Amino acid sequence: MAESQDALTSPSSTMTRPLASPPRRLPGSLAPGSSGWYRNTLTSLAIAGLLGLGACASVPNPTGEMATARAAVDNARRSGAGQLAEQELAEAQDRLTFAERAHAGKDYQAARRAAEQARASAELAEEKARLAKARQARAELDDTLKALRGGAAPRPVQ
């Protein structure tokens, strides 16, 4: 047994174990507990905190989008969308209500998104109302032309 133990520790042996390297030491200014280490740690934490605050503040208050959405809903109402494009106008009003609630809760990203959706729905409602009015006007003109050419009597104008 003594021979086998000598073989393990002997430098000429083929079964030598690699020696472990001593642990590395950090430079004095970065070693835990040193003033440099605290300064670096505090600087890193301060930078991380500022980046975190910057990420929160990066979504600006969507007051312009909210005003545009309100104006679009009002324009759609005035164009007759309440009767001619009810579903689209109701969707626009729902999205605007959601945007106002999100804005009041300072969820500016959700408020901006909902305001943009409200504006798009209101514009769609307004265009559908215009299209319905144009179709109605065309039908009246067609009836008038038929009457002038000797066809059927024109419909009464509503």
Backbone as CSV, one residue per row, in Angstrom:
resi,resn,N_x,N_y,N_z,CA_x,CA_y,CA_z,C_x,C_y,C_z
1,MET,0.821,-1.176,0.000,0.000,0.000,0.000,0.867,1.241,0.000
2,ALA,1.989,1.161,0.671,2.891,2.296,0.720,3.413,2.613,-0.662
3,GLU,3.628,1.595,-1.469,4.112,1.840,-2.822,3.069,2.556,-3.668
4,SER,1.811,2.177,-3.530,0.764,2.806,-4.337,0.559,4.260,-3.925
5,GLN,0.714,4.566,-2.608,0.568,5.942,-2.165,1.743,6.780,-2.647
6,ASP,2.949,6.195,-2.631,4.097,6.913,-3.167,3.921,7.171,-4.653
7,ALA,3.282,6.255,-5.350,3.083,6.416,-6.783,2.134,7.584,-7.071
8,LEU,1.172,7.801,-6.186,0.235,8.892,-6.401,0.857,10.256,-6.156
9,THR,1.794,10.340,-5.235,2.381,11.632,-4.901,3.710,11.871,-5.570
10,SER,4.281,10.889,-6.131,5.597,11.017,-6.744,5.475,11.783,-8.054
11,PRO,6.361,12.754,-8.289,6.301,13.540,-9.513,6.597,12.718,-10.758
12,SER,7.298,11.638,-10.637,7.631,10.845,-11.811,6.525,9.859,-12.137
13,SER,5.521,9.776,-11.316,4.444,8.820,-11.517,3.558,9.271,-12.677
14,THR,2.960,8.326,-13.362,2.074,8.636,-14.481,0.668,8.996,-14.003
15,MET,0.360,8.757,-12.738,-0.966,9.042,-12.207,-0.925,10.226,-11.244
16,THR,-0.369,11.293,-11.660,-0.300,12.457,-10.769,-1.570,13.275,-10.916
17,ARG,-1.988,13.860,-9.823,-3.168,14.728,-9.832,-2.715,16.153,-10.137
18,PRO,-3.520,16.899,-10.887,-3.143,18.287,-11.127,-3.298,19.082,-9.842
19,LEU,-2.396,19.981,-9.648,-2.447,20.833,-8.468,-3.464,21.938,-8.691
20,ALA,-4.268,22.228,-7.683,-5.255,23.298,-7.782,-4.544,24.639,-7.689
21,SER,-4.980,25.577,-8.525,-4.356,26.899,-8.473,-4.936,27.654,-7.280
22,PRO,-4.156,28.518,-6.698,-4.654,29.283,-5.553,-5.780,30.223,-6.011
23,PRO,-6.723,30.561,-5.137,-7.832,31.438,-5.545,-7.307,32.804,-5.946
24,ARG,-7.972,33.380,-6.951,-7.567,34.705,-7.424,-8.034,35.754,-6.421
25,ARG,-7.264,36.782,-6.301,-7.638,37.896,-5.432,-8.001,39.077,-6.326
26,LEU,-9.062,39.744,-5.946,-9.456,40.943,-6.671,-8.522,42.074,-6.308
27,PRO,-8.357,43.038,-7.211,-7.548,44.195,-6.840,-8.131,44.839,-5.591
28,GLY,-7.311,45.492,-4.833,-7.718,46.068,-3.555,-8.927,46.983,-3.650
29,SER,-9.063,47.747,-4.758,-10.172,48.693,-4.860,-11.496,48.011,-5.171
30,LEU,-11.466,46.734,-5.634,-12.693,46.034,-5.979,-13.039,44.917,-5.021
31,ALA,-12.226,44.685,-4.030,-12.490,43.612,-3.072,-13.693,43.978,-2.221
32,PRO,-14.596,43.015,-1.944,-15.753,43.310,-1.094,-15.297,43.900,0.231
33,GLY,-15.981,44.941,0.631,-15.652,45.606,1.878,-14.786,46.833,1.690
34,SER,-14.188,46.989,0.521,-13.346,48.164,0.296,-14.216,49.326,-0.165
35,SER,-13.714,50.530,-0.025,-14.498,51.710,-0.405,-14.734,51.744,-1.914
36,GLY,-13.791,51.248,-2.703,-13.965,51.201,-4.159,-15.089,50.264,-4.560
37,TRP,-15.179,49.147,-3.866,-16.239,48.182,-4.153,-17.602,48.806,-3.870
38,TYR,-17.748,49.505,-2.743,-19.006,50.155,-2.404,-19.341,51.246,-3.419
39,ARG,-18.346,52.008,-3.808,-18.570,53.082,-4.774,-19.035,52.492,-6.109
40,ASN,-18.369,51.433,-6.576,-18.771,50.806,-7.841,-20.166,50.212,-7.744
41,THR,-20.477,49.596,-6.622,-21.793,48.997,-6.439,-22.872,50.069,-6.408
42,LEU,-22.618,51.142,-5.654,-23.606,52.214,-5.585,-23.796,52.899,-6.934
43,THR,-22.735,53.069,-7.670,-22.842,53.671,-9.002,-23.669,52.779,-9.918
44,SER,-23.417,51.472,-9.870,-24.170,50.531,-10.702,-25.643,50.544,-10.336
45,LEU,-25.949,50.580,-9.053,-27.341,50.619,-8.613,-28.017,51.925,-9.021
46,ALA,-27.296,53.020,-8.928,-27.861,54.311,-9.322,-28.176,54.334,-10.810
47,ILE,-27.275,53.808,-11.618,-27.499,53.763,-13.067,-28.689,52.871,-13.384
48,ALA,-28.774,51.722,-12.730,-29.905,50.815,-12.962,-31.219,51.481,-12.559
49,GLY,-31.202,52.206,-11.460,-32.407,52.905,-11.015,-32.835,53.981,-11.989
50,LEU,-31.887,54.739,-12.493,-32.213,55.791,-13.457,-32.745,55.204,-14.759
51,LEU,-32.167,54.093,-15.192,-32.667,53.428,-16.396,-34.082,52.927,-16.170
52,GLY,-34.338,52.404,-14.980,-35.686,51.937,-14.659,-36.688,53.076,-14.656
53,LEU,-36.317,54.202,-14.076,-37.202,55.366,-14.074,-37.376,55.913,-15.484
54,GLY,-36.321,55.870,-16.253,-36.408,56.340,-17.627,-37.353,55.487,-18.454
55,ALA,-37.374,54.191,-18.191,-38.280,53.307,-18.915,-39.728,53.613,-18.556
56,CYS,-39.980,53.939,-17.306,-41.345,54.272,-16.884,-41.780,55.607,-17.470
57,ALA,-40.888,56.524,-17.568,-41.223,57.865,-18.034,-41.160,57.985,-19.549
58,SER,-40.835,56.923,-20.259,-40.655,57.015,-21.700,-41.978,57.074,-22.449
59,VAL,-43.108,56.767,-21.807,-44.400,56.856,-22.468,-45.007,58.212,-22.099
60,PRO,-45.004,59.155,-23.033,-45.516,60.484,-22.712,-47.041,60.496,-22.572
61,ASN,-47.519,61.518,-21.920,-48.945,61.708,-21.703,-49.629,61.901,-23.062
62,PRO,-50.632,61.070,-23.394,-51.247,61.122,-24.730,-52.387,62.136,-24.845
63,THR,-52.197,63.345,-24.363,-53.284,64.326,-24.401,-53.686,64.670,-25.832
64,GLY,-52.730,64.747,-26.728,-53.046,65.053,-28.130,-53.882,63.961,-28.776
65,GLU,-53.512,62.712,-28.538,-54.259,61.591,-29.097,-55.674,61.540,-28.522
66,MET,-55.791,61.869,-27.231,-57.108,61.868,-26.590,-58.000,62.946,-27.220
67,ALA,-57.449,64.136,-27.429,-58.226,65.230,-28.030,-58.632,64.878,-29.468
68,THR,-57.722,64.273,-30.213,-58.024,63.878,-31.587,-59.128,62.837,-31.617
69,ALA,-59.082,61.879,-30.704,-60.116,60.836,-30.649,-61.473,61.441,-30.298
70,ARG,-61.498,62.355,-29.321,-62.767,63.010,-28.951,-63.352,63.771,-30.135
71,ALA,-62.503,64.510,-30.850,-62.961,65.280,-32.015,-63.492,64.349,-33.103
72,ALA,-62.824,63.220,-33.312,-63.270,62.276,-34.343,-64.632,61.679,-33.986
73,VAL,-64.836,61.353,-32.704,-66.139,60.816,-32.278,-67.224,61.879,-32.445
74,ASP,-66.927,63.117,-32.080,-67.903,64.203,-32.254,-68.237,64.422,-33.730
75,ASN,-67.234,64.394,-34.593,-67.463,64.555,-36.032,-68.329,63.425,-36.579
76,ALA,-68.076,62.212,-36.122,-68.865,61.066,-36.584,-70.326,61.222,-36.152
77,ARG,-70.536,61.679,-34.919,-71.905,61.894,-34.430,-72.619,62.941,-35.286
78,ARG,-71.920,64.042,-35.573,-72.517,65.117,-36.366,-72.801,64.689,-37.805
79,SER,-72.045,63.726,-38.312,-72.241,63.287,-39.698,-73.420,62.323,-39.843
80,GLY,-74.047,61.972,-38.730,-75.201,61.078,-38.800,-74.847,59.619,-38.581
81,ALA,-73.659,59.359,-38.076,-73.233,57.972,-37.871,-74.069,57.269,-36.809
82,GLY,-74.722,58.041,-35.939,-75.571,57.431,-34.913,-76.696,56.614,-35.521
83,GLN,-77.195,57.022,-36.704,-78.263,56.290,-37.370,-77.740,55.403,-38.491
84,LEU,-76.665,55.829,-39.140,-76.211,55.139,-40.346,-75.041,54.178,-40.117
85,ALA,-74.331,54.321,-39.004,-73.196,53.428,-38.688,-73.152,53.241,-37.172
86,GLU,-74.242,52.735,-36.628,-74.389,52.627,-35.173,-73.291,51.787,-34.523
87,GLN,-73.006,50.644,-35.112,-72.037,49.725,-34.513,-70.648,50.347,-34.432
88,GLU,-70.203,50.971,-35.485,-68.880,51.583,-35.501,-68.791,52.758,-34.535
89,LEU,-69.863,53.562,-34.470,-69.862,54.687,-33.544,-69.871,54.199,-32.095
90,ALA,-70.621,53.143,-31.815,-70.635,52.584,-30.454,-69.255,52.052,-30.086
91,GLU,-68.578,51.408,-31.030,-67.216,50.900,-30.787,-66.270,52.061,-30.506
92,ALA,-66.389,53.128,-31.266,-65.530,54.305,-31.059,-65.778,54.907,-29.682
93,GLN,-67.026,55.015,-29.286,-67.346,55.582,-27.976,-66.828,54.685,-26.850
94,ASP,-66.953,53.367,-27.006,-66.433,52.427,-26.001,-64.918,52.554,-25.862
95,ARG,-64.217,52.625,-26.991,-62.756,52.745,-26.959,-62.335,54.080,-26.334
96,LEU,-63.089,55.141,-26.616,-62.775,56.442,-26.038,-62.991,56.427,-24.526
97,THR,-64.058,55.784,-24.078,-64.306,55.663,-22.633,-63.181,54.895,-21.961
98,PHE,-62.744,53.801,-22.594,-61.625,53.025,-22.052,-60.360,53.873,-22.001
99,ALA,-60.118,54.642,-23.056,-58.923,55.500,-23.103,-58.956,56.533,-21.988
100,GLU,-60.126,57.099,-21.738,-60.231,58.100,-20.671,-59.983,57.476,-19.296
101,ARG,-60.474,56.266,-19.094,-60.221,55.586,-17.820,-58.742,55.251,-17.659
102,ALA,-58.122,54.755,-18.720,-56.691,54.432,-18.659,-55.873,55.698,-18.429
103,HIS,-56.266,56.786,-19.059,-55.564,58.053,-18.895,-55.689,58.549,-17.457
104,ALA,-56.879,58.419,-16.890,-57.085,58.831,-15.495,-56.245,57.980,-14.548
105,GLY,-56.047,56.709,-14.902,-55.214,55.807,-14.103,-53.737,55.907,-14.439
106,LYS,-53.373,56.856,-15.286,-51.980,57.112,-15.699,-51.343,55.930,-16.430
107,ASP,-52.177,55.095,-17.062,-51.677,54.031,-17.928,-51.646,54.614,-19.343
108,TYR,-50.610,55.407,-19.599,-50.558,56.187,-20.822,-50.422,55.334,-22.079
109,GLN,-49.759,54.219,-21.971,-49.608,53.362,-23.151,-50.967,52.802,-23.571
110,ALA,-51.747,52.294,-22.611,-53.078,51.768,-22.923,-53.997,52.898,-23.386
111,ALA,-53.869,54.068,-22.774,-54.699,55.210,-23.162,-54.409,55.621,-24.605
112,ARG,-53.138,55.665,-24.973,-52.768,56.042,-26.340,-53.317,55.027,-27.350
113,ARG,-53.135,53.759,-27.040,-53.597,52.703,-27.949,-55.126,52.772,-28.111
114,ALA,-55.856,52.913,-27.005,-57.316,52.969,-27.070,-57.793,54.235,-27.778
115,ALA,-57.106,55.357,-27.561,-57.480,56.604,-28.237,-57.287,56.472,-29.749
116,GLU,-56.212,55.835,-30.165,-55.979,55.626,-31.600,-57.040,54.708,-32.193
117,GLN,-57.434,53.669,-31.441,-58.490,52.778,-31.908,-59.831,53.510,-31.976
118,ALA,-60.096,54.366,-30.990,-61.336,55.145,-30.985,-61.383,56.072,-32.187
119,ARG,-60.262,56.733,-32.480,-60.206,57.632,-33.633,-60.472,56.863,-34.920
120,ALA,-59.835,55.693,-35.062,-60.017,54.892,-36.282,-61.470,54.432,-36.419
121,SER,-62.071,53.982,-35.322,-63.473,53.543,-35.376,-64.403,54.704,-35.694
122,ALA,-64.125,55.875,-35.133,-64.953,57.051,-35.404,-64.839,57.480,-36.865
123,GLU,-63.629,57.435,-37.406,-63.446,57.792,-38.814,-64.157,56.796,-39.722
124,LEU,-64.115,55.517,-39.346,-64.835,54.497,-40.120,-66.341,54.757,-40.057
125,ALA,-66.859,55.074,-38.877,-68.287,55.363,-38.722,-68.678,56.570,-39.568
126,GLU,-67.838,57.603,-39.551,-68.131,58.804,-40.340,-68.150,58.484,-41.837
127,GLU,-67.183,57.693,-42.290,-67.136,57.330,-43.713,-68.312,56.447,-44.102
128,LYS,-68.712,55.533,-43.224,-69.884,54.695,-43.530,-71.145,55.544,-43.604
129,ALA,-71.255,56.544,-42.738,-72.409,57.453,-42.786,-72.412,58.238,-44.095
130,ARG,-71.242,58.712,-44.513,-71.150,59.434,-45.793,-71.537,58.538,-46.955
131,LEU,-71.065,57.296,-46.914,-71.381,56.346,-47.973,-72.883,56.068,-48.014
132,ALA,-73.505,55.885,-46.864,-74.950,55.639,-46.827,-75.713,56.834,-47.371
133,LYS,-75.275,58.044,-47.023,-75.928,59.251,-47.545,-75.743,59.358,-49.059
134,ALA,-74.553,59.027,-49.536,-74.291,59.089,-50.980,-75.141,58.062,-51.726
135,ARG,-75.292,56.882,-51.170,-76.147,55.859,-51.804,-77.599,56.318,-51.832
136,GLN,-78.029,56.927,-50.739,-79.398,57.425,-50.678,-79.599,58.524,-51.725
137,ALA,-78.651,59.428,-51.843,-78.749,60.507,-52.836,-78.742,59.934,-54.244
138,ARG,-77.940,58.920,-54.480,-77.888,58.299,-55.809,-79.226,57.645,-56.139
139,ALA,-79.802,56.949,-55.148,-81.087,56.308,-55.385,-82.154,57.350,-55.718
140,GLU,-82.126,58.486,-55.040,-83.085,59.549,-55.329,-82.876,60.119,-56.728
141,LEU,-81.616,60.299,-57.103,-81.329,60.791,-58.462,-81.765,59.788,-59.520
142,ASP,-81.533,58.509,-59.266,-81.970,57.480,-60.222,-83.484,57.501,-60.384
143,ASP,-84.201,57.660,-59.266,-85.656,57.719,-59.327,-86.119,58.951,-60.111
144,THR,-85.450,60.064,-59.884,-85.804,61.296,-60.594,-85.545,61.147,-62.089
145,LEU,-84.426,60.538,-62.454,-84.116,60.318,-63.877,-85.140,59.401,-64.528
146,LYS,-85.549,58.359,-63.816,-86.569,57.455,-64.367,-87.879,58.206,-64.593
147,ALA,-88.226,59.070,-63.650,-89.468,59.831,-63.786,-89.385,60.794,-64.965
148,LEU,-88.222,61.408,-65.152,-88.057,62.344,-66.266,-88.081,61.626,-67.611
149,ARG,-87.648,60.385,-67.636,-87.619,59.612,-68.878,-88.950,58.901,-69.115
150,GLY,-89.893,59.097,-68.224,-91.203,58.499,-68.416,-91.370,57.171,-67.671
151,GLY,-90.514,56.873,-66.752,-90.598,55.624,-65.991,-91.522,55.792,-64.813
152,ALA,-91.191,55.151,-63.739,-92.011,55.161,-62.518,-91.982,56.537,-61.870
153,ALA,-92.956,56.757,-61.013,-93.048,58.031,-60.287,-91.913,58.117,-59.269
154,PRO,-91.350,59.332,-59.067,-90.257,59.465,-58.114,-90.715,59.233,-56.670
155,ARG,-89.786,58.731,-55.877,-90.078,58.544,-54.435,-90.138,59.895,-53.766
156,PRO,-90.976,60.007,-52.745,-90.975,61.274,-52.014,-89.668,61.434,-51.230
157,VAL,-89.159,62.665,-51.178,-87.922,62.956,-50.486,-88.197,62.985,-48.989
158,GLN,-87.341,62.346,-48.230,-87.544,62.253,-46.778,-86.799,63.316,-46.064
